[in-house]
Amino acid sequence: MGTFYREAMEELTVLIKLKTEEQLTVPKELLISNSPVFKNLFVDLKFDEHVIDDFSPDSVKHFLTVLENKSLGDIEDKTFRELHKLGTAFEVDWLKKSCRDWLKKKMESASSKEDKIYLFKECWFIADKLKDEDVMNDLVSVMAHKNNSLLLSHYLSDMSKVKEAQIDVVMKLGGGEVEIFLNNILHNLRGQKTLDSKLRYILDNMNLAACSEINEELYLEVMDTVSELPEISANDLKWAYKLITNTARAVRSRKKDKIERTTELYETRKYLGLFKNCRTVTDITKAVSEDRVTSMFVVIDLLLELLFSHTSTKEELQFFIKTLTEACVDKQIQKVSRQYLHTIISGLRYSNPEQSKPLITLLTEIDKSEEMCTYNENVTIKLHELITITKYKEYKHLYIFKHPLSVACTKSDSKCGFILKGSIQEDNTTYKLCTDEDEYKDTGIHLHDAISARDMYRYTTFTGTCEGKQITVAGRRWWEDWLPHITDWKCTGGYVVYNVSDYLVAKR
């Protein structure tokens, strides 16, 4: 009986050997039910032991406890990396997801320099060592429009220690903080005789036209310092002069483009006319090429309308992606925020699969495109206050927003922002940017000249219940067609997405 019991137990357990030569007897089912890697080792290959000597014994024990509890639980910063690595190495998908959810929550709450540096290091480790950039993209998405000045200075104070790929991420996290970058470049130039390759790299990839517009004096000081380096090479000097010339041309072009501020944001009749004229995906590309559509958000609206009632072949959609990408590069239109696009894709998964599959596939392809999608080039601004002028007819929508060109604003009696006036008639609704100072009296908000309706897209979010789950959708009421089985929709917010790509540190 004893021998039989021992043999039965041996069948049910395996040995995990640690780097300290300690051995752990672990239930086989615990491992194989959580990990396809362990299943391959202990079921397919019929091993009865495995050595895990590239992790600390404490980390492995913690890993096994987490598997047993089927929950990540409360973990400390210092244990995240090893747990995530173990989850990745042994392909424990739920643990990997739990670790990343934990990290994303930390991103959302991060405010201190220490927390932000920790997050940058962990995300860089995952991108660099595990060859997975998704978490770094999450970091940019969540933190790009926070105040990251201390984090930026930490990495920029000595650029010789930073890799070029890290500089790319730091620039994305820099938002519109051009002065921090220019001041740190000056700091790195002090005492130098030649131009360091990292400094040349960052200047090559910075939006110097925005730097010149936001702080021309500081920008010129940087370029003068570069040009006057005592032992600068002829090649670097030629490069510096070309950079100055190209920047001057870009500034002139930008000023020309911004002479006229646009105030009209939306009109139902014009929107319906656009829908009427875009009856194929080719029509949508043509509308972009002819400047009738200047935002990828509007392209998504058109696709939601068109593909609900029309079908396109796989070849047509592939050609559409190719030609739309070319048009977007040529026209430099507003990119769609990935966060917004992901919300739409998630909502569409609850619609008729046969009907929505081609659209989900198409939107997923758009999501992969850096020319059409962005994590950090748009600022999403939630409606601050709604003021009724005439009930059911006219409203003021108040938004608080500091434009990159208004960073030096010193007004203390009100906040930077803008007002959209919504007017509702029988067959037409319009939204216009208020530019008259009188419209802003007693609202607690003041307007800057840089604000333009051209850079805005307005949308709402709704929640509804499907299959016992609460789902969120975003946009302009496409869900009424695509999700007719959901009837308990509730509005959860109004938003304006503002395109700030012209004023970000990173060159577009």
Salt bridges, closest charged atoms under 4 A:
GLU22 OE1 - LYS61 NZ 3.20
GLU49 OE2 - LYS17 NZ 2.98
GLU76 OE1 - LYS78 NZ 3.62
ASP77 OD1 - LYS106 NZ 3.21
GLU82 OE2 - LYS85 NZ 3.27
ASP101 OD2 - LYS97 NZ 2.87
ASP115 OD1 - LYS106 NZ 3.81
GLU122 OE1 - ARG81 NE 3.11
ASP128 OD2 - LYS129 NZ 3.92
ASP128 OD2 - LYS163 NZ 3.77
ASP132 OD2 - ARG100 NH2 2.80
ASP138 OD1 - LYS104 NZ 3.99
ASP158 OD2 - LYS161 NZ 3.87
GLU213 OE1 - ARG254 NH2 2.92
ASP236 OD1 - ARG200 NH1 2.48
GLU264 OE2 - LYS270 NZ 2.98
GLU290 OE1 - ARG292 NH2 3.03
ASP291 OD2 - LYS331 NZ 3.59
ASP301 OD2 - ARG476 NH1 3.63
GLU326 OE2 - LYS322 NZ 3.09
GLU365 OE2 - LYS368 NZ 3.10
ASP367 OD1 - ARG338 NE 3.22
ASP367 OD2 - HIS342 NE2 3.14
GLU370 OE2 - ARG338 NH2 3.03
GLU377 OE2 - LYS335 NZ 3.17
GLU377 OE1 - ARG508 NE 3.44
ASP427 OD1 - ARG269 NH2 3.10
ASP438 OD1 - LYS441 NZ 3.33
GLU439 OE1 - LYS396 NZ 3.41
GLU439 OE2 - LYS421 NZ 2.84
ASP449 OD1 - ARG261 NH2 3.84
ASP455 OD1 - ARG454 NE 3.68
GLU480 OE2 - ARG477 NE 2.68
ASP502 OD2 - LYS258 NZ 3.81
